[in-house]
Amino acid sequence: MAVRGRVLSVASECVPLVKTGGLADVVGALPGALAATGWDMRVLLPAYRALRGQAAGWPVVWEEADLWGGTGRVLAGEVGGVPVLLLDAPHLFDRDGGPYSSATGDHPDNAVRFAALSWVGARIAREGLEGWKPDICHAHDWQAGLAPAYLAYHGSGGVKSVITVHNIAFQGWAPAQMLGVLRLPGHAFHPGALEYYGGISSLKAGLVTADRITTVSPTYAAELMRPEFGMGLQG
């Protein structure tokens, strides 16, 4: 079957590599489902400690020297039929605990950790890898919410973006003073763009900058526009 298009999927979880909820199931199922219709999808994930061993021997296809305090490398491989790009940035992801927390609570630098994932996703989407450039950047939930924002504010390279809301209850909040740290423009800090109740929400950033928004079902889409389910983002 001829390739109809290419998609870079940016997510924090993906079956069979890492899962805390239904997000991972959807992200892991999409490449195979889309391949049947002619779409080539690759999934960009963080190289959490538990995943680094699986990537041993994978080639480095991308490298960035200044990724919020250290070097980030992207390794390419395949797991369970899913084409995977792992962001290997030990200073951000090689640590005890799960993707978002340890025994002592949420990782305090989560805003930066997933900004880094989004930043690399946006750069790969914009510039492409050797022999492969996506037409669409597909961001999943707050962890990848800044990918559409980085494309909007730092140049899209002709790539379109879509964000899928899996769980609107988690919104990726950060204090307003982190705007510059997160490489976001000051002119966009207002209620119509990045400002969210005095701070920054990476999920809202994705919603206001992506070319399209999808959810996991038509029912959920309708619910999210109602105050009792929209969690402050129903507008």
C-alpha positions in Angstrom: 0.0 0.0 0.0 1.3 3.4 -0.9 2.1 5.8 2.0 -0.6 8.4 2.3 1.2 10.4 4.9 3.4 10.3 8.0 2.6 11.1 11.6 4.8 11.7 14.6 2.9 10.7 17.7 4.3 12.3 20.9 3.2 10.7 24.2 4.3 9.7 27.7 3.1 6.1 27.5 2.7 3.4 24.9 1.8 -0.3 25.1 3.8 -2.5 25.2 6.6 -0.3 26.7 5.0 1.6 29.5 1.4 1.9 30.8 -0.3 3.6 33.7 -3.8 3.9 32.0 -5.8 3.9 28.8 -3.6 6.5 27.2 -1.0 3.8 26.6 -3.4 1.5 24.9 -4.6 4.1 22.4 -1.0 5.3 21.6 0.2 1.7 21.1 -2.8 0.7 18.9 -2.8 3.7 16.6 0.3 2.9 14.5 -1.1 -0.5 13.4 -4.6 0.9 12.9 -3.3 3.7 10.7 -0.9 1.5 8.8 -3.9 -0.4 7.5 -5.1 2.8 5.9 -1.7 3.8 4.5 -0.4 6.1 7.2 3.1 5.7 8.6 3.2 6.6 12.3 6.2 6.7 14.7 5.8 7.1 18.4 8.2 9.4 20.4 8.4 8.5 24.1 10.8 9.3 27.0 13.5 6.7 27.7 12.5 6.0 31.3 14.9 4.0 33.3 13.0 0.8 32.7 13.1 1.3 28.9 16.8 2.1 28.4 17.9 -1.5 28.4 15.4 -2.3 25.6 17.0 0.4 23.4 20.6 -1.0 23.8 22.1 -1.0 20.3 19.4 1.2 18.7 20.9 3.8 16.4 21.0 7.5 17.4 18.9 9.5 14.9 18.8 12.8 16.7 20.8 14.7 19.3 20.4 17.9 21.1 23.1 19.3 23.4 21.1 21.7 25.4 17.9 20.0 26.6 17.2 21.7 29.9 20.4 20.8 31.6 21.8 18.0 29.6 22.1 16.2 26.3 19.1 14.5 24.7 19.5 11.7 22.1 16.7 10.0 20.1 17.1 6.3 19.5 15.1 4.5 16.8 13.7 1.0 17.0 10.6 -1.2 17.0 8.9 -3.0 19.9 5.9 -5.2 19.4 5.3 -3.9 15.9 5.3 -0.3 17.1 7.9 2.0 15.5 9.4 3.8 18.4 11.6 6.8 18.9 13.0 7.0 22.5 14.2 10.3 23.9 17.2 9.3 26.0 17.9 12.2 28.4 19.1 10.6 31.6 19.1 13.9 33.5 15.3 14.0 33.0 14.1 10.4 32.7 16.6 8.0 34.3 15.2 7.9 37.8 13.4 5.8 40.3 9.6 5.6 40.2 7.0 5.8 37.5 6.7 8.2 34.6 5.3 11.0 36.7 6.1 10.3 40.3 8.2 8.4 42.8 7.5 7.1 46.3 7.8 10.7 47.6 5.2 12.2 45.2 5.2 13.8 41.7 8.6 14.6 40.2 9.1 18.3 41.0 10.4 19.0 37.5 7.6 17.4 35.5 6.9 20.6 33.7 10.4 20.7 32.3 10.6 17.0 31.7 7.6 16.9 29.4 8.4 20.3 27.9 11.6 18.6 26.7 9.6 15.7 25.2 7.4 18.2 23.4 10.4 20.4 22.3 12.1 17.4 20.7 8.8 16.3 19.2 8.2 19.7 17.6 11.8 19.9 16.3 11.6 16.4 14.7 8.2 17.3 13.2 9.5 20.6 11.8 12.9 19.4 10.5 12.4 15.7 10.0 14.8 12.8 10.5 17.0 11.5 7.8 14.7 10.1 5.1 11.6 10.7 7.2 9.5 13.9 7.8 6.0 13.8 9.3 3.1 15.7 7.8 1.3 15.7 11.2 2.5 16.0 14.8 0.0 14.2 17.1 0.2 15.2 20.7 -1.4 13.2 23.5 -2.7 14.8 26.7 -0.8 17.4 28.8 2.5 15.7 28.6 2.8 16.5 24.9 0.7 19.6 25.0 3.6 22.0 24.4 4.5 20.3 21.1 1.7 22.1 19.1 2.7 25.3 21.0 6.3 25.0 20.0 5.3 24.5 16.4 3.0 27.5 16.6 5.5 29.8 18.3 8.9 28.6 16.9 7.8 27.7 13.4 5.9 24.7 12.0 7.9 23.9 8.9 4.6 23.2 7.2 3.6 20.5 9.7 0.0 20.4 11.0 -0.7 19.5 14.6 -3.5 17.6 16.4 -3.9 17.1 20.2 -6.0 14.3 21.6 -7.5 14.7 25.1 -7.6 11.4 26.9 -8.1 12.7 30.4 -8.8 16.4 30.9 -8.4 16.2 34.7 -4.7 16.2 34.3 -3.6 19.6 32.8 0.1 20.1 33.3 0.1 23.2 35.4 3.2 25.4 36.0 3.7 28.8 37.6 3.7 31.9 35.4 7.4 32.6 36.2 8.3 29.5 34.2 7.1 30.9 30.9 10.6 31.8 29.8 12.1 28.6 31.2 9.6 26.6 29.1 10.7 28.5 26.0 7.2 30.1 25.6 6.7 33.7 24.4 5.7 36.4 26.8 3.3 38.0 24.3 1.1 34.9 24.4 0.6 35.0 28.2 -3.0 36.1 28.2 -6.4 34.3 28.7 -6.9 33.8 25.0 -3.6 31.8 24.7 -1.3 30.4 27.4 -2.5 32.0 30.6 -4.5 29.7 32.8 -5.8 30.9 36.1 -2.6 32.9 36.7 -0.3 30.1 35.6 0.5 27.9 32.6 -1.3 24.7 31.5 0.5 22.7 28.9 -2.8 21.0 28.0 -4.5 24.4 27.4 -1.4 25.5 25.4 -2.0 22.5 23.1 -5.7 23.1 22.8 -5.3 26.7 21.8 -2.4 26.2 19.3 -3.2 22.8 17.6 -4.8 22.8 14.2 -7.3 20.2 15.4 -8.5 18.7 18.7 -9.8 15.2 19.1 -10.9 13.1 22.1 -11.3 9.4 22.7 -15.0 9.4 21.9 -17.8 11.6 20.6 -19.5 11.3 24.0 -16.4 12.5 25.8 -16.0 15.4 23.4 -19.6 16.6 24.2 -18.9 16.2 28.0 -15.7 18.3 27.9 -17.7 21.3 26.8 -19.9 21.2 29.9 -18.9 22.9 33.1 -19.3 19.8 35.2 -16.9 17.8 33.1 -14.6 20.4 31.5 -12.4 20.9 34.6 -12.1 24.6 33.8 -11.3 24.1 30.1 -14.8 23.8 28.8 -14.6 27.3 27.2 
